[in-house]
Amino acid sequence: MWARLAGVADPWMLLGGSRVCWSLAALAPGGCRMEEPGPGSSGVGDAPPPAKRRRLLAGEEKRPGRGERYVPPPRKRNLGVSFSETHFAETRYYFEGGLRKVRPYHFDFQTYCKGRWVGKSLLHVFSTEFRAQPIDYYRAAASAGRLRLNEQPVRDLGIVLKNNDFLRNTVHRHEPPVTAQPIQILVENDEVVVVDKPSSLPVHPCGRFRHNTVIFILGKEHNLKELHTIHRLDRMTSGVLIFAKTAEVSKRIDEQVRQRQLEKEYVCRVLGEFPENEVTCEEPILVVSYKVGVCRVDPKGKSCKTVFQRLSYNGKTSVVKCFPFTGRTHQIRVHLQFLGYPIVNDPIYNMEAWGPTKGKGGEINKTDEELLRALVEEHCSKQSLSILDISEEDLKPIVGSEECDRSDYCTKTVEITPISADSCRTEDSKDQKEAEILACLPNYDTRPETHEANPEGTSSSGNQDGLNPEGASSSGNQDGQTEEKDPLCEECKIVRQDPSPRELVMYLHALRYKGAEFEYNSKMPDWALEDWDES
């Protein structure tokens, strides 16, 4: 056999023929935790690694027989650190009411088959692990060509998954608004970019945020790309944020961070009269929920230390400098709550949900589950749930599926102008609800008519060619641009109350970062000035 293959440049081609590029998908548009495509994904299938080639050629490993579904080996990924122009072109920003907003756009969530899914049908996986949407949604999405398995459209959700299956789901993505305050560049040289991050902006894509992040805004508006994150700030925290331009610089500064050689100075405004003398808090901190982003003081938590110094007191609130010697999640905020002086407008640690003392001294008198539910319910009563950035899928275990499924739970729904039903008939639908969804897809046409709101005819689709996925249509919005409506997207049917710009500011600011060879400072925020008017 080897003699016959000696003259063949790639013996694998005799066994494998043309290789197939394949993929299936984001299974859960409502916030399920699926992997996003990496910045450097090539999207091209690769030959098996040498070891597997040898096994195949030796007959130790065989391809499936006739009638069996073949699954190609995993694709190699180029794990870069940057996002490309293709990613930046997915959608555009617009500004309204002091907020930076992102036009809804179509986006591919991708994931390889998890080990626990092997041997299970797609229907089973959707119904047990991706419950943000009803199963009728997934049937309709499959009928519309939104679900793909190894780059082939999925028509039957009964298909059984195999190891290395690649899933893709095209969803209509909506991002929460953030403050319109611009990102100020404090320092830029050959080694670093240092910015003054506004409150409400995540550093990098996470949860429902992608384009409304510091990384994307710097890339799209300042042409600053391939940046390496040195440290992170909480989404609601503003101030000094450092990026390295090269891996070498990143490694050098990161070593200082690990050795705790980085001096950090924050400023905040807290409730009450903070003690004049220096206060040190070394209470350990435990994460209650990574998904919601809640921590508390607990003996089982991680050790940490924060030193506080009062700057001023105006009779109601105090301005305090904070010096964290460790970098635990929400460390400053949790320690201030424990001391009885929570940050004035902290959307988590200054809430009634913690009890009469708001968690002072670690007194909560609730289980973690009861605490999370109380926090969510309090924000719902104030129409401010979006501040927590909880996906519907993560919300269900906290408040219960029945409560979460209520159409008026923290939101209100509106009707989308239907497309003519005469040209949208469906046959053999699984049930009436699926038929109603499919009725909005005009004959499953992949190139529907786009209603333009201006002579330019600008499309808000994230696709490079400006074409919308099946069934999507566009209509004008207040700023004269097109706004895409997707009949399969539940978010398009919901009217969410925008937060005010003031609600997106928390009074915690990273004032100074100092290392062995550098020191970066931002100016004192207005709310930290001694003569600041709280009204």
Helices and strands as residue ranges (DSSP letters): H 2-5, H 12-16, H 50-57, H 85-88, E 93-96, E 99-102, E 105-112, G 115-117, H 122-129, H 135-143, E 147-149, E 152-153, E 166-173, E 178-179, E 184-188, E 192-197, H 214-221, E 228-229, E 238-244, H 247-258, E 263-271, E 279-281, E 285-289, E 294-297, E 306-313, E 317-324, H 331-339, G 352-354, G 360-362, H 368-381, G 385-388, H 392-399, H 401-405, E 412-413, G 421-423, H 432-438, E 473-476, E 482-485, G 491-493, E 494-495, G 501-504, E 508-514, E 519-521, G 526-528
